Amino acid sequence: MRLRGTLSYFSDRAWTSVRPGGAVFQPWGCLRTNRNDRDQTSRRWVVTTLSGFERFFARCADQFGGAGRGMERIVGIATEQGIEIQALPSV
């Protein structure tokens, strides 16, 4: 659920903008991502039903928080956790 700001979510080969109070479902197995299209900080809840995904977020906390901003490190952690990061197809 969006708490603050507006984010865009990509799944099913399309981008959807979600405002505060909104929610988005991104099913397992589909190519998906999100982005902040604004110059303001956003906040959201992420609920996953795949056991173990929380380990990815915990290991990447310093990278997401701005301490590192190292995409190479994030990709490495994702690989260790069995998560595949791909380039988005052109839409």
N, CA, C and O atoms as CSV, one atom per row, in Angstrom:
chain,resi,resn,atom,element,x,y,z
A,1,MET,N,N,0.835,-1.178,0.000
A,1,MET,CA,C,0.000,0.000,0.000
A,1,MET,C,C,0.882,1.244,0.000
A,1,MET,O,O,1.887,1.299,0.708
A,2,ARG,N,N,0.510,2.219,-0.779
A,2,ARG,CA,C,1.211,3.492,-0.836
A,2,ARG,C,C,0.875,4.291,0.404
A,2,ARG,O,O,-0.299,4.450,0.738
A,3,LEU,N,N,1.873,4.791,1.085
A,3,LEU,CA,C,1.666,5.624,2.266
A,3,LEU,C,C,1.922,7.096,1.979
A,3,LEU,O,O,1.223,7.972,2.488
A,4,ARG,N,N,2.941,7.358,1.151
A,4,ARG,CA,C,3.297,8.742,0.824
A,4,ARG,C,C,3.955,8.765,-0.543
A,4,ARG,O,O,4.728,7.869,-0.882
A,5,GLY,N,N,3.649,9.788,-1.330
A,5,GLY,CA,C,4.246,9.908,-2.651
A,5,GLY,C,C,3.517,9.056,-3.680
A,5,GLY,O,O,2.543,8.373,-3.365
A,6,THR,N,N,3.995,9.107,-4.888
A,6,THR,CA,C,3.420,8.336,-5.989
A,6,THR,C,C,4.513,7.498,-6.623
A,6,THR,O,O,5.587,8.008,-6.943
A,7,LEU,N,N,4.246,6.235,-6.803
A,7,LEU,CA,C,5.182,5.334,-7.474
A,7,LEU,C,C,4.529,4.755,-8.712
A,7,LEU,O,O,3.304,4.660,-8.791
A,8,SER,N,N,5.345,4.368,-9.676
A,8,SER,CA,C,4.874,3.648,-10.846
A,8,SER,C,C,5.378,2.219,-10.745
A,8,SER,O,O,6.535,1.971,-10.406
A,9,TYR,N,N,4.492,1.289,-11.045
A,9,TYR,CA,C,4.811,-0.137,-10.983
A,9,TYR,C,C,4.692,-0.739,-12.371
A,9,TYR,O,O,3.759,-0.437,-13.114
A,10,PHE,N,N,5.647,-1.592,-12.712
A,10,PHE,CA,C,5.650,-2.262,-14.006
A,10,PHE,C,C,5.342,-3.737,-13.800
A,10,PHE,O,O,6.022,-4.417,-13.031
A,11,SER,N,N,4.333,-4.223,-14.473
A,11,SER,CA,C,4.059,-5.658,-14.582
A,11,SER,C,C,3.090,-5.841,-15.739
A,11,SER,O,O,2.370,-4.914,-16.109
A,12,ASP,N,N,3.076,-7.017,-16.295
A,12,ASP,CA,C,2.223,-7.303,-17.461
A,12,ASP,C,C,2.506,-6.346,-18.614
A,12,ASP,O,O,1.588,-5.938,-19.326
A,13,ARG,N,N,3.782,-5.986,-18.798
A,13,ARG,CA,C,4.247,-5.142,-19.900
A,13,ARG,C,C,3.666,-3.733,-19.901
A,13,ARG,O,O,3.588,-3.095,-20.951
A,14,ALA,N,N,3.254,-3.236,-18.717
A,14,ALA,CA,C,2.685,-1.889,-18.642
A,14,ALA,C,C,3.035,-1.245,-17.299
A,14,ALA,O,O,3.227,-1.936,-16.299
A,15,TRP,N,N,3.115,0.089,-17.291
A,15,TRP,CA,C,3.348,0.863,-16.076
A,15,TRP,C,C,2.007,1.335,-15.523
A,15,TRP,O,O,1.129,1.741,-16.284
A,16,THR,N,N,1.846,1.282,-14.203
A,16,THR,CA,C,0.655,1.762,-13.515
A,16,THR,C,C,1.102,2.703,-12.406
A,16,THR,O,O,1.965,2.346,-11.605
A,17,SER,N,N,0.528,3.899,-12.348
A,17,SER,CA,C,0.842,4.863,-11.301
A,17,SER,C,C,-0.068,4.601,-10.105
A,17,SER,O,O,-1.280,4.442,-10.256
A,18,VAL,N,N,0.539,4.559,-8.902
A,18,VAL,CA,C,-0.225,4.295,-7.686
A,18,VAL,C,C,-0.003,5.437,-6.706
A,18,VAL,O,O,1.131,5.757,-6.351
A,19,ARG,N,N,-1.096,6.042,-6.277
A,19,ARG,CA,C,-1.050,7.179,-5.356
A,19,ARG,C,C,-1.221,6.697,-3.918
A,19,ARG,O,O,-1.561,5.535,-3.695
A,20,PRO,N,N,-0.990,7.571,-2.942
A,20,PRO,CA,C,-1.156,7.179,-1.544
A,20,PRO,C,C,-2.523,6.540,-1.284
A,20,PRO,O,O,-3.552,7.026,-1.754
A,21,GLY,N,N,-2.508,5.453,-0.534
A,21,GLY,CA,C,-3.728,4.708,-0.242
A,21,GLY,C,C,-4.010,3.613,-1.237
A,21,GLY,O,O,-4.850,2.750,-0.982
A,22,GLY,N,N,-3.316,3.625,-2.383
A,22,GLY,CA,C,-3.537,2.619,-3.411
A,22,GLY,C,C,-2.700,1.375,-3.176
A,22,GLY,O,O,-1.778,1.375,-2.360
A,23,ALA,N,N,-3.027,0.334,-3.887
A,23,ALA,CA,C,-2.297,-0.928,-3.786
A,23,ALA,C,C,-2.124,-1.510,-5.177
A,23,ALA,O,O,-2.878,-1.193,-6.097
A,24,VAL,N,N,-1.131,-2.357,-5.315
A,24,VAL,CA,C,-0.876,-3.018,-6.595
A,24,VAL,C,C,-0.525,-4.468,-6.329
A,24,VAL,O,O,0.157,-4.772,-5.350
A,25,PHE,N,N,-0.981,-5.364,-7.184
A,25,PHE,CA,C,-0.661,-6.779,-7.093
A,25,PHE,C,C,0.296,-7.113,-8.228
A,25,PHE,O,O,0.001,-6.854,-9.395
A,26,GLN,N,N,1.438,-7.687,-7.883
A,26,GLN,CA,C,2.410,-8.111,-8.885
A,26,GLN,C,C,2.662,-9.598,-8.672
A,26,GLN,O,O,3.392,-9.980,-7.757
A,27,PRO,N,N,2.060,-10.443,-9.515
A,27,PRO,CA,C,2.127,-11.884,-9.289
A,27,PRO,C,C,3.536,-12.448,-9.431
A,27,PRO,O,O,4.370,-11.916,-10.164
A,28,TRP,N,N,3.771,-13.523,-8.720
A,28,TRP,CA,C,5.030,-14.243,-8.772
A,28,TRP,C,C,5.268,-14.742,-10.197
A,28,TRP,O,O,4.344,-15.211,-10.862
A,29,GLY,N,N,6.494,-14.638,-10.650
A,29,GLY,CA,C,6.858,-15.182,-11.951
A,29,GLY,C,C,6.776,-14.203,-13.108
A,29,GLY,O,O,7.221,-14.519,-14.212
A,30,CYS,N,N,6.216,-13.020,-12.880
A,30,CYS,CA,C,6.168,-12.036,-13.972
A,30,CYS,C,C,7.295,-11.028,-13.771
A,30,CYS,O,O,7.748,-10.805,-12.648
A,31,LEU,N,N,7.734,-10.435,-14.849
A,31,LEU,CA,C,8.739,-9.380,-14.791
A,31,LEU,C,C,8.092,-8.159,-14.160
A,31,LEU,O,O,7.058,-7.689,-14.633
A,32,ARG,N,N,8.702,-7.636,-13.082
A,32,ARG,CA,C,8.094,-6.524,-12.374
A,32,ARG,C,C,9.154,-5.638,-11.741
A,32,ARG,O,O,10.251,-6.094,-11.416
A,33,THR,N,N,8.811,-4.357,-11.570
A,33,THR,CA,C,9.679,-3.393,-10.903
A,33,THR,C,C,8.834,-2.193,-10.506
A,33,THR,O,O,7.621,-2.179,-10.714
A,34,ASN,N,N,9.481,-1.190,-9.937
A,34,ASN,CA,C,8.795,0.049,-9.604
A,34,ASN,C,C,9.794,1.187,-9.667
A,34,ASN,O,O,11.006,0.971,-9.664
A,35,ARG,N,N,9.267,2.404,-9.724
A,35,ARG,CA,C,10.132,3.588,-9.750
A,35,ARG,C,C,9.392,4.762,-9.129
A,35,ARG,O,O,8.162,4.829,-9.143
A,36,ASN,N,N,10.168,5.677,-8.587
A,36,ASN,CA,C,9.639,6.926,-8.056
A,36,ASN,C,C,9.845,7.979,-9.139
A,36,ASN,O,O,10.978,8.355,-9.439
A,37,ASP,N,N,8.758,8.449,-9.717
A,37,ASP,CA,C,8.827,9.420,-10.812
A,37,ASP,C,C,8.841,10.865,-10.327
A,37,ASP,O,O,8.864,11.791,-11.139
A,38,ARG,N,N,8.828,11.063,-9.028
A,38,ARG,CA,C,8.748,12.403,-8.461
A,38,ARG,C,C,10.052,12.780,-7.759
A,38,ARG,O,O,10.922,11.936,-7.544
A,39,ASP,N,N,10.170,14.048,-7.410
A,39,ASP,CA,C,11.324,14.538,-6.666
A,39,ASP,C,C,11.083,14.518,-5.168
A,39,ASP,O,O,11.791,15.199,-4.425
A,40,GLN,N,N,10.113,13.765,-4.710
A,40,GLN,CA,C,9.819,13.691,-3.287
A,40,GLN,C,C,9.991,12.255,-2.796
A,40,GLN,O,O,9.894,11.298,-3.565
A,41,THR,N,N,10.248,12.137,-1.511
A,41,THR,CA,C,10.398,10.821,-0.907
A,41,THR,C,C,9.058,10.103,-0.905
A,41,THR,O,O,8.014,10.724,-0.706
A,42,SER,N,N,9.088,8.812,-1.124
A,42,SER,CA,C,7.864,8.022,-1.065
A,42,SER,C,C,8.021,6.937,0.002
A,42,SER,O,O,9.136,6.560,0.363
A,43,ARG,N,N,6.915,6.455,0.485
A,43,ARG,CA,C,6.893,5.351,1.452
A,43,ARG,C,C,5.828,4.362,1.025
A,43,ARG,O,O,4.799,4.728,0.457
A,44,ARG,N,N,6.106,3.081,1.317
A,44,ARG,CA,C,5.144,2.049,0.956
A,44,ARG,C,C,5.335,0.827,1.841
A,44,ARG,O,O,6.377,0.639,2.470
A,45,TRP,N,N,4.323,0.028,1.866
A,45,TRP,CA,C,4.409,-1.294,2.489
A,45,TRP,C,C,4.634,-2.291,1.369
A,45,TRP,O,O,4.028,-2.184,0.303
A,46,VAL,N,N,5.500,-3.255,1.606
A,46,VAL,CA,C,5.697,-4.350,0.665
A,46,VAL,C,C,5.313,-5.632,1.393
A,46,VAL,O,O,5.901,-5.981,2.417
A,47,VAL,N,N,4.336,-6.313,0.860
A,47,VAL,CA,C,3.885,-7.571,1.445
A,47,VAL,C,C,4.211,-8.679,0.452
A,47,VAL,O,O,3.752,-8.653,-0.690
A,48,THR,N,N,4.997,-9.643,0.887
A,48,THR,CA,C,5.324,-10.769,0.029
A,48,THR,C,C,4.884,-12.054,0.700
A,48,THR,O,O,4.938,-12.185,1.923
A,49,THR,N,N,4.451,-12.993,-0.109
A,49,THR,CA,C,4.063,-14.292,0.442
A,49,THR,C,C,5.102,-15.350,0.131
A,49,THR,O,O,4.940,-16.512,0.504
A,50,LEU,N,N,6.152,-14.962,-0.539
A,50,LEU,CA,C,7.240,-15.887,-0.827
A,50,LEU,C,C,8.199,-15.896,0.356
A,50,LEU,O,O,8.873,-14.899,0.614
A,51,SER,N,N,8.265,-16.974,1.054
A,51,SER,CA,C,9.144,-17.065,2.220
A,51,SER,C,C,10.596,-16.850,1.815
A,51,SER,O,O,11.069,-17.428,0.836
A,52,GLY,N,N,11.302,-16.013,2.577
A,52,GLY,CA,C,12.718,-15.772,2.327
A,52,GLY,C,C,13.011,-14.464,1.626
A,52,GLY,O,O,14.149,-13.995,1.667
A,53,PHE,N,N,12.014,-13.849,0.976
A,53,PHE,CA,C,12.263,-12.605,0.255
A,53,PHE,C,C,12.705,-11.495,1.197
A,53,PHE,O,O,13.409,-10.569,0.793
A,54,GLU,N,N,12.285,-11.594,2.462
A,54,GLU,CA,C,12.676,-10.586,3.439
A,54,GLU,C,C,14.191,-10.563,3.646
A,54,GLU,O,O,14.745,-9.525,4.007
A,55,ARG,N,N,14.861,-11.680,3.426
A,55,ARG,CA,C,16.325,-11.721,3.557
A,55,ARG,C,C,16.993,-10.841,2.512
A,55,ARG,O,O,18.013,-10.212,2.797
A,56,PHE,N,N,16.437,-10.786,1.310
A,56,PHE,CA,C,16.970,-9.913,0.267
A,56,PHE,C,C,16.916,-8.459,0.722
A,56,PHE,O,O,17.908,-7.737,0.624
A,57,PHE,N,N,15.746,-8.028,1.225
A,57,PHE,CA,C,15.607,-6.642,1.678
A,57,PHE,C,C,16.521,-6.343,2.858
A,57,PHE,O,O,17.117,-5.267,2.922
A,58,ALA,N,N,16.637,-7.268,3.777
A,58,ALA,CA,C,17.511,-7.054,4.940
A,58,ALA,C,C,18.961,-6.907,4.513
A,58,ALA,O,O,19.668,-6.043,5.032
A,59,ARG,N,N,19.415,-7.725,3.589
A,59,ARG,CA,C,20.804,-7.665,3.129
A,59,ARG,C,C,21.083,-6.414,2.306
A,59,ARG,O,O,22.226,-5.962,2.251
A,60,CYS,N,N,20.069,-5.848,1.668
A,60,CYS,CA,C,20.251,-4.672,0.813
A,60,CYS,C,C,19.921,-3.363,1.526
A,60,CYS,O,O,19.985,-2.303,0.904
A,61,ALA,N,N,19.572,-3.404,2.803
A,61,ALA,CA,C,19.080,-2.210,3.503
A,61,ALA,C,C,20.023,-1.019,3.358
A,61,ALA,O,O,19.561,0.091,3.092
A,62,ASP,N,N,21.323,-1.217,3.526
A,62,ASP,CA,C,22.240,-0.077,3.433
A,62,ASP,C,C,22.337,0.448,2.004
A,62,ASP,O,O,22.537,1.647,1.808
A,63,GLN,N,N,22.202,-0.411,1.015
A,63,GLN,CA,C,22.232,0.029,-0.382
A,63,GLN,C,C,20.987,0.839,-0.712
A,63,GLN,O,O,21.082,1.886,-1.352
A,64,PHE,N,N,19.808,0.360,-0.279
A,64,PHE,CA,C,18.557,1.066,-0.543
A,64,PHE,C,C,18.501,2.377,0.217
A,64,PHE,O,O,17.901,3.342,-0.256
A,65,GLY,N,N,19.117,2.424,1.385
A,65,GLY,CA,C,19.070,3.606,2.228
A,65,GLY,C,C,20.000,4.714,1.783
A,65,GLY,O,O,19.995,5.790,2.380
A,66,GLY,N,N,20.787,4.488,0.767
A,66,GLY,CA,C,21.647,5.532,0.238
A,66,GLY,C,C,23.088,5.435,0.674
A,66,GLY,O,O,23.924,6.203,0.198
A,67,ALA,N,N,23.411,4.503,1.576
A,67,ALA,CA,C,24.793,4.391,2.040
A,67,ALA,C,C,25.711,3.915,0.923
A,67,ALA,O,O,26.871,4.321,0.857
A,68,GLY,N,N,25.204,3.064,0.051
A,68,GLY,CA,C,26.048,2.519,-0.994
A,68,GLY,C,C,25.598,2.869,-2.393
A,68,GLY,O,O,26.402,3.245,-3.245
A,69,ARG,N,N,24.297,2.741,-2.622
A,69,ARG,CA,C,23.744,2.940,-3.965
A,69,ARG,C,C,24.468,2.084,-4.991
A,69,ARG,O,O,24.605,2.481,-6.148
A,70,GLY,N,N,24.930,0.915,-4.576
A,70,GLY,CA,C,25.691,0.047,-5.453
A,70,GLY,C,C,24.842,-1.012,-6.116
A,70,GLY,O,O,24.552,-2.047,-5.516
A,71,MET,N,N,24.439,-0.761,-7.359
A,71,MET,CA,C,23.610,-1.725,-8.072
A,71,MET,C,C,24.329,-3.051,-8.246
A,71,MET,O,O,23.689,-4.103,-8.208
A,72,GLU,N,N,25.632,-3.030,-8.435
A,72,GLU,CA,C,26.372,-4.296,-8.560
A,72,GLU,C,C,26.216,-5.129,-7.305
A,72,GLU,O,O,26.034,-6.343,-7.386
A,73,ARG,N,N,26.283,-4.497,-6.151
A,73,ARG,CA,C,26.121,-5.218,-4.882
A,73,ARG,C,C,24.706,-5.755,-4.747
A,73,ARG,O,O,24.518,-6.881,-4.287
A,74,ILE,N,N,23.707,-4.970,-5.140
A,74,ILE,CA,C,22.318,-5.418,-5.073
A,74,ILE,C,C,22.103,-6.621,-5.982
A,74,ILE,O,O,21.451,-7.586,-5.583
A,75,VAL,N,N,22.642,-6.578,-7.196
A,75,VAL,CA,C,22.528,-7.712,-8.117
A,75,VAL,C,C,23.207,-8.944,-7.514
A,75,VAL,O,O,22.692,-10.056,-7.629
A,76,GLY,N,N,24.358,-8.748,-6.874
A,76,GLY,CA,C,25.052,-9.866,-6.233
A,76,GLY,C,C,24.238,-10.486,-5.122
A,76,GLY,O,O,24.152,-11.710,-5.022
A,77,ILE,N,N,23.637,-9.655,-4.284
A,77,ILE,CA,C,22.799,-10.156,-3.197
A,77,ILE,C,C,21.575,-10.873,-3.766
A,77,ILE,O,O,21.184,-11.930,-3.270
A,78,ALA,N,N,20.969,-10.295,-4.810
A,78,ALA,CA,C,19.813,-10.934,-5.450
A,78,ALA,C,C,20.187,-12.322,-5.960
A,78,ALA,O,O,19.446,-13.283,-5.751
A,79,THR,N,N,21.320,-12.425,-6.620
A,79,THR,CA,C,21.768,-13.712,-7.149
A,79,THR,C,C,21.960,-14.726,-6.030
A,79,THR,O,O,21.554,-15.881,-6.155
A,80,GLU,N,N,22.583,-14.288,-4.931
A,80,GLU,CA,C,22.760,-15.178,-3.775
A,80,GLU,C,C,21.425,-15.677,-3.232
A,80,GLU,O,O,21.343,-16.793,-2.718
A,81,GLN,N,N,20.373,-14.853,-3.343
A,81,GLN,CA,C,19.057,-15.203,-2.824
A,81,GLN,C,C,18.175,-15.894,-3.863
A,81,GLN,O,O,17.020,-16.210,-3.575
A,82,GLY,N,N,18.704,-16.132,-5.071
A,82,GLY,CA,C,17.931,-16.806,-6.118
A,82,GLY,C,C,16.980,-15.882,-6.848
A,82,GLY,O,O,16.006,-16.347,-7.440
A,83,ILE,N,N,17.240,-14.572,-6.820
A,83,ILE,CA,C,16.407,-13.582,-7.493
A,83,ILE,C,C,17.116,-13.158,-8.763
A,83,ILE,O,O,18.299,-12.822,-8.730
A,84,GLU,N,N,16.414,-13.170,-9.874
A,84,GLU,CA,C,17.010,-12.796,-11.146
A,84,GLU,C,C,16.613,-11.365,-11.513
A,84,GLU,O,O,15.425,-11.053,-11.585
A,85,ILE,N,N,17.587,-10.507,-11.744
A,85,ILE,CA,C,17.317,-9.128,-12.151
A,85,ILE,C,C,17.553,-9.040,-13.652
A,85,ILE,O,O,18.624,-9.385,-14.151
A,86,GLN,N,N,16.522,-8.566,-14.368
A,86,GLN,CA,C,16.567,-8.477,-15.820
A,86,GLN,C,C,16.314,-7.050,-16.265
A,86,GLN,O,O,15.779,-6.235,-15.513
A,87,ALA,N,N,16.704,-6.758,-17.495
A,87,ALA,CA,C,16.371,-5.466,-18.097
A,87,ALA,C,C,14.899,-5.491,-18.498
A,87,ALA,O,O,14.378,-6.524,-18.916
A,88,LEU,N,N,14.235,-4.340,-18.366
A,88,LEU,CA,C,12.838,-4.262,-18.776
A,88,LEU,C,C,12.735,-4.280,-20.285
A,88,LEU,O,O,13.569,-3.690,-20.971
A,89,PRO,N,N,11.718,-4.954,-20.816
A,89,PRO,CA,C,11.503,-4.897,-22.266
A,89,PRO,C,C,10.982,-3.524,-22.649
A,89,PRO,O,O,10.396,-2.828,-21.820
A,90,SER,N,N,11.187,-3.131,-23.888
A,90,SER,CA,C,10.627,-1.861,-24.333
A,90,SER,C,C,9.106,-2.012,-24.415
A,90,SER,O,O,8.589,-3.037,-24.858
A,91,VAL,N,N,8.421,-0.985,-23.987
A,91,VAL,CA,C,6.953,-1.063,-23.920
A,91,VAL,C,C,6.331,-0.188,-24.964
A,91,VAL,O,O,5.106,-0.122,-25.064
